[in-house]
Amino acid sequence: MTYDNHKNYNRYSYKNKKDVSSLVLRFIVQAAAFVTISILVVIVAFILIKGIPNISRELFEWEYTIGNVSMMPSIINTMLMTLLTLLAAVPIGVGCAVYLAEYAKKGSRLVKLIRLTTQTLTGIPSIVYGLFGYLLFVITLKWGYSLLAGAFTLAIMVLPVIVCTTEEALLSVPDTFREGSFGLGAGRVRTIFHVVMPSAVPGILGGIILAVGRIVGETAALIFTAGTTAAVPGNLFSSARTLAVHMYCLLGEGFYTNQAYATAVILLVVVLGINGLAGWAAGKLKAK
């Protein structure tokens, strides 16, 4: 075998190995995607099959009673809890991310410490946040089991998610956008809010959607802080039960399993609705 033939053979062999590796990796990725989608479809189908036949008008009565186990107060409480939590967490989270991405000195020890802290906080179990909120807001500040105590506890819990996703969204904006804005005479603040932020809106809203999903589905932290009263709160210091806590309580009592499945359907619809609304808003803002 001549040198050229040997060289061509090696090149052909390497190409074959590369093609086989690509096919194997492609198969693994497709299989993983198929398994993930299948699990999601099975879960959603199970909830719909079990829950839709048990949805009745009594479940949407304004006041909760033992006879109707209405979820309407819990639906309202979920909306209020989500709104209050986002009002507390989003400005702080986005502001922190803007500082880390746009103002902080690159390679700073403070920046590394903040990033390490936020990444660590995302992995802490929610029941730990609930215990912290109970000791701080319920006991120390004497707010009692209240809507406000639950909202502040959830705000602390979702804050790391908002900070991390917002920072990644800001860092993904090309530096040429900033340089072009500076070249036209715009200041740093104007560049951030009129050039960088609009380009990062989809990523920022993605983080907010993740936060909303965690807020709506949270139970442990709220049981310790917001309580389980099935009624529309008269003020911010009244106890409130969200949909997830309502479903947990129904299952825990053991007498309202069918109503719990119906609650799961409504909870699923609420999450999908919020995600759809956020996606629509992201599209509108991106179009501008």
Disulfide bonds with the S-S distance in Angstrom:
none
